[in-house]
Amino acid sequence: MTRVLLVVGMLALGPNATAAQSSSEVDPTLLADVLPGADAFSEKEGEPSVFKAYRIDGEDGERTLVGYVFLTSDLPPEPYGYSGTIEALVGMDLEGSITGIKVMRYRETLRRFRGDFLSARGFQEQFTGKHIAEPFMVGRDVAGITRATITVNALSRGIRNSARRVAEAYLRAEEPVLLADLSTVGAGNAVAELARMSWPQMISSGLVTEMVIGTEDETGLELSFAYLGDEAVGSILLGSDGYAVALEEAGRSPEDHHLMLLGIDGTMLNWFRPEAFAVLQGAEVFPLSREDVIVLGEPWEGKIGGQVQYVGLLLISRAVDITQPFIIRYDVRLGMEPFSQEYSLPAGVLALIREQTAPSLTQPTAEAEGVTEERLVPERPTATTVEPASNPEAESVREPVGPEAASATAQRASGVESESLEELATAAFSPRDDDPLGLSFSLLEEETVLARMFTGVPWYRVGMLLSLFGLVMYAFFRKSTGVRWVALGTTLVYMGFVDGSFLSVSHLTSGLTRGPAVYLENVTVLLVVGFTVVTTLLWGRIFCGFMCPFGALQDFLEAAVPRRFQFKMPQRIHERALYIKYGILALILGLALVWTDGSVMQYFEPFGTVFYLSPSLLLWAIAIGTLVVSAIVPRFYCRYACPLGAALGLASLLSLFRISRVEQCDVCKVCEQSCPTGAIEGPSINFKECVRCNICEIKLLARAGTCGHSMDEIRPRLVRLNTRTVAGVSIGRP
């Protein structure tokens, strides 16, 4: 068996090693693919590293710079997806528009069964024409992929962040006037200059600063900070209505505390902790309490609208001199050192605060005076939305920016295509009649974790899952053969072929490598994991008996195959073969912990091949072979090869409520012969192998076989053996 596992491991490493092109060398044809308007490219150069793209004009071969091509991996840290970071080759023209992308490398469990789903026609093409000032958010201006939201979100964020850094490094030098340094303007021009700026420009100017939480190469949480104490500045950043509501919800005026804008973004939002903030200035440390950090909600208005997932306030002590540099510290813990970011107000904003003479200018006023928002680079025609042809379920939503933002806000306020958190998590929000944004800004931190988790949830899937949970538990407690088959059929169709949110050992490996926070990123996964853990600790492997679509498929095969064609594994072989699945589980977990790119789970989880319709002939051969054997030996896969079943079997050793045995079980063989996993031997049950399928309990209730007789009737039929010892040998006699 050891040799078999080693061979399979070597087979697994082959596709993984060749699936992605090396990022150190980029095929010139790929450079032309992502920036089709170029005729020639330089070697990778500069800081950050880019390929400069040129158009060759005229007979003299004059070269004109037309854009840049870069790898997102050359601009770390990269956002972390479901199973790792994603590397993409990105082309960008001199106007800050994406000319094309090519995903070079990514790790995703779904890929092992579904193939290279990020290369589906239309998906990568949707990024062409997007401008770097746009949000790049799944569900807003980026179409997602079913069951891969975390991966798509990481890809989008990586493209956006790296493109903005390249634009700041290279386009700023090309067009310095468009990135006017706010510190060079006086108070009188500061408001007008801010009103013209886009969000990336505000970051470049220093008004907004960013803190990246993560490792050197991977990022999980992104925080943004900006001074918010001045009404003009606050109205531009949050929008006039948003700023007013923020002040009201803070319950304190700027005279009591310095107000700082807090933007919350990233792929690991559950790393956010309000009590983790502190401000340092000189030798003084000013820790922020939970009451000093207020999460407002999802931003739709102002310059921050659409740029981060959540916006909030930091209430900083007046003992901090806001006119002098200070440090914002964030202690995420998780074994990491605290993260720090220095913040200094630009001179123009400082002058505005000191003089207190500039008029209060909201965005509508700015528009009335002819001040319009400019992008990082010259304005371009609005690109049309590209909807992936291969993903009809995904909705491509283009979040308006600039002049379109006001109408979009009004549309959401009227309830059309609203995605506000007030709708997504009504338990956490209390709508206000006087809230023109249709949002409540009264969210506490305990509620924000729940609210963030439920953002963008497809509620019909949640409803279907909860209904299935109810059916499964009804079947389990009802102890009815008919109801059990109804539950198995529903599980097979919905969990297997429709929704696909069944559990895999990948959920266990992801929890080990990324922590339990990974489950909070997908509500449907959290529900299935939570249901499985709770039911296993209470009653045993109910998931295996009722909620696993591959287990249900094996049960239907067993019912369809005549008994004369089925085979009972000899007990001695059965008892030894049970431990194979535990060896498989140890192999998968070991590879996940020590070698993140070396997974073999797809070779031991044929249900992914069947329900995801894998394009791999090898995986289909394994899946079909497993099903054929399972039709002959009932639940063969569950008994001997399922790594997830092995993990749940170990957890079931802690189960509180187990199957009761009666006196008749000492002599009865009915349940032992009917158990689909061979978990019963005489009166005893190997509980870690039991899948709580109800078969034996139904027979007990129906008083089938020997159980139909009372022990008073059975005892006289039993042969009593008296034992005596002769010369040390035990001899039995009637």
Summary of the structure (lengths in Angstrom):
residues: 734
radius of gyration: 31.3
end to end distance: 46.2
largest distance: 114.7
contacts: 2384
relative contact order: 0.08
helix: 47%
strand: 16%
